[in-house]
Amino acid sequence: MPNLLDIKARINSIQNTKKITKAMKMVAAAKVKRSQIKVLAARPFARALGEAFAKVLSAVEVFSSAGLKIERAIDNYPVLMQKREQKTAGILVVTSNRGLAGAYNANVIRFVLKKIQEYKEQGISSKLFVVGLKGVASLKRKAESDGFEIVKTYTKISQEPNSSNAIVIAEDMAQAFVDNQIDSIEIVTTRFKNMMSYKVEDWKILPVDDVKKALGDDLNESNSVDPLMAFEPGVDNIMQKIVPMFITNIVYQALLEAVASELAARMTAMSSATNNADEMIRILTIDYNKARQAAITQEISEVVSGADALKN
């Protein structure tokens, strides 16, 4: 017969856990709404910037740094726009700092490892720039066995990323590209779809083969330059400004999308955990009542047996 005290202790423990999961669900629900607003507000700007970049890019025939003042690697647009043989892929992996978000981080890491394996089969090595404690912890264990290198880690980005975070990451990756440490730049992140779902995506940034792939979104079909459009002070100067904006904004958008997706995943996971706790409490309460009833029945039987023994 089950021990009544043990069952009662389990019920109390699950009730305490339920309070925590319910509170986390409510917090995530409040935060994901704010993140959703930020993501939806940022997408039109990213799309418009991509269209402008595509139009300007179509007008440039030769990339030249003559007369340009280059202080940062990300300003060196002639090198960044180069298309060269890909020997090493640079991948920015966006994960979260915290767990309890269902399979969110596992899905991203699984996607990255598959991508690394595909590159390995093509004779291309991989260098990773990893955002989030969960990604850093998981990928460090796999680095040696799967044959890739983690170049930089970013673990202090909050759940409210800003443009400063994106600038630091974009500059680090641009520096690696200019120094020939990597031959391409791409981002593995999650695209926020709605409160219940997200999708792991791979955004190609450099070399610029398709701006649509870089943005992970659809642009207008026509990206040709308006014949009346004039460039002042010149196309090279404009390219030096728009290329860093384009790269940095994609990184920023990836961070926003990832945070919203993570919070949505956490809200869903905590909702499921709360429902499971309710079900476990219901089942344990039935077991407790059955055990209590059995104990009472046994006590009554013992009393009756004792009374019969006294009569005899």
N, C-alpha and C positions, 0 to 999 in steps of 0.2 A: 504493500500500500504506500503511495507517495507520502512523503513527509509534509504536513501542512505548513510548517514554518518555512521549509525550503521553497514551496510554491509561492507563499506570501512574499518571501524575499525577492523572488524572481519578478513577481508582478510589480513590486515597488521599484525595482531596478529598471524595468522596462518603462514604467510611468515617468521616471526621472529622465530617461533617454528620450522619451517622446517630447517632453517639455523642451529639451535642447533642440531636437530636430525641427519642432514646430517654430521655435524662435528663429532658427537659422533660415527656415523657409520664408518667414515674414521679412527678415532683413534682406535676403536675396531678392524677394519680390519688389521691395521698395527701391533697391539699388538698380535692378535690371531695367526698371522703367526709365530712370534717369539716363542709364547707358544707352537704351534704345533711342531716346530723343537725340542724344549726341551723335550716334551712328547715322541716323536718318538725316540729321542736319548736315553732317559732313559729306555725305555721298554726292550731293549735287555739285559741291565745290570740286571734289576729286574728279568728277566726270567732266566738268567745264575745263579744269586745268589740263586734263588728258587730251581733250579736243584741241585746246590751244597749243599744247606741246606737239601734237601730231601735225598740225598745220605749219608751225614754224619749222619742224624737222623736215617736212617735205620741201621746204624752200632752200634748205642748206645742201649745197653740192659738195663742198670741201670743208672739212673741220680744220680750223687753223687757230693757233693760240697767239698769233702775231699781234702785238699791241695789247694783249690782255694781261691784267694783273692777277696772278694766281697765288693766293695765300693758303688755301686749303685744298685738300685732295678732291673734295666734292665740287670745287670750282673749275677743276681741270677737265672741262667737258670734252675737248678733243680726244683725250685718252679714254674717258668713260664711254664715249660713243664708238670706240674701236670694236670691230668684230674680229676676233682672233680664234685660233684653234683652242677648243676647250679641253684643258687638261685637268683643271681643278674647279669644282663647283663651289660657290659660296652660298650657303643656305642659312637664312635667318629663321629660327624656329621659335614660335611664340606659344608659350605655355603659361600656367598660372603659378602663383606662389603658394597657394593653398590647395588642399585636397577636398574631399567630401563633395565632389562635383560629378559623381557618377563615373562614366568612362571617358570624360572630356579629355584629360591629359593622355590617357592610354591611347585614344584614337589618334591624337596628333603625333605621338611618338611612334606608333605603329606605321603611320603614313610616311614619316621621315625615314625610318629604317628601310622601308620598302623602296623609297626614292634613292637612298644611298646604295642599296643593293643593285638597282637598275643602272646607276652610274658606274658601279664597280664592274658590272658585266660589259660595259662599253669601254672600259679602261680609263675611266675618269674618277679621280679621287674627290673626296668631299671635305670641306672645312665648314664648321658650324659656328654660328653666332646664336647663343641660346638665351632667350628671355624666360624668366620664371624658375623658381627653386625646384619645382617638380620635374621640369625638363632637364635641368642641370643634373639633378640626382640620378635620374633614370639613364640619361645618355652617357654620363661619365662611366657608368658600369659597362656600357656596350661599346665604348670607343675603341678599346684595344682589340676586342674580338671581332668587331664589324669593320675595322680598318678605316676609321675616320678621325678627324682631329677637331677638338673644340677650341676655337681661337679666342673667343670672348664670351663672357657671361654677364647677364644683366638681371640682378635679383632685387634691386631696390625700386623697381617701377611699381607704383601703387595701382589701385583699381581705378584710378582716375588719371590715366596717362595724359601728358601734355606735349606740346611741340618740342620742348627742350629734350625730352626723352628720345623723340624721333630724330632730332638733329644729331645727338651723340651717336646713335646706332648707325644712321646713314653715313656720317663722316668716317666711322670705323670701317664700314664695309667699302666705302669709296677708296679709303687709304689702302686697304688690302688689294683692291682691284688695280689701282695705279701702280702699286709696288709689285704687281704680277704674282701676288700670292694666290689670287683667285682669278678665274677667267669669265665668271658669270655671277650674277646676283639674283637670288630668288627668295621668296618668303613663303614659308608654310605656316598658315594661320587658319582660323575658322571664320567663315562668313555667317554672321547672324541673320537668321531667316525670320524667326518669330519667337515667342516666349517658350515654345515647346521644342524647337529644333534649330540646328546649325549644320554647317557643312565644312569639312576640312578641305582646304583648297591650296593650290600651289600657284603663286603669282610670280611670273617671270618679269624681271625688271631690266637687267642688262645681260647681254646686248639687246638693244631695242629692236626686236623683230616685229612685235605686234603690241601696240599700246593697249589694246583691249585685254590681252592676257596679263599685262602688268597691272591693270586696274581691277582685274577680276570682274569686269562689268561690261556692259554694252555701251558703245559710243555711237554717235550719229554716223551714218554711212559716209557722208561727204567730209573728208578731212583736207580737201585741197585749199590752197591759199587763195583768198580773194584777190583778183587782179588789181584792185584798187588799194590793197594793203601795202603800206610802206613801213620799213623798219628803221627806227631811229634809236640810238646812234648807229646801229648796224646789226646785222643778223648774228654775228659772233658775240657781241655784247649781250644781246637778248638771250642767246643760247646759254651763255655763262650764268645767267640769272634763272632761267626757266628749268634747266636740268637739275640743279640742286633742289629747287622747289618741287619738281616732279618726283624725285626719288624720296625726299623727306616726307612729302605728303602721303606717298604710298605706305611708307613705314608707319606713319601716324595713323592712317586709316586701318592698317592691319592690327595695331594695338587696340584701337577702339572696338573693332569687330570682335577681337578675341575676348576682351573684357566682358562685352555684352553676352557673348556666347557662353562664357564661363559662368556668369551669374544665372543665366537661363538654365544651364545644365545643373547648377547647384540647387536652384529652386525646385526643379523637377525631381532631383534625387532626394532632397529633404522631404518633399511632399510624399514621395513613394515610401520613404523610411517611416514617416509619421503614420501612414496608412497601414504599413506592416506592423508597427508597434500596436496599433489599435486591434488588429487581428490577433496578434500574439496574446495581448491582454485578455481578449474575449475567450480564447481557447484555454488559457491558464485559469481564468475565473471559473470556467466550467469544470476543469480538472479539480480545482480547489473545492468547489461545492460538492462534487462527487466524493472526494476524499473525506470531506467533513461529514457528509451523510453516511458514508461507510463507517467512519469512526463512531458516530452516534448510534448507528445500528448495532455495532459490535458491543458498545457499552450497555445498550438495552438488553442484548442477548445475554451478556454476562450477569446483569442484575436478575433477569428472569431465571437463569440457570441457578444462581445463588439462592433465590427464593424457593425454587423447587427442591433444592438440596436440603434446605432447612425444614421444609414440610415433611420430607422423608426421614 
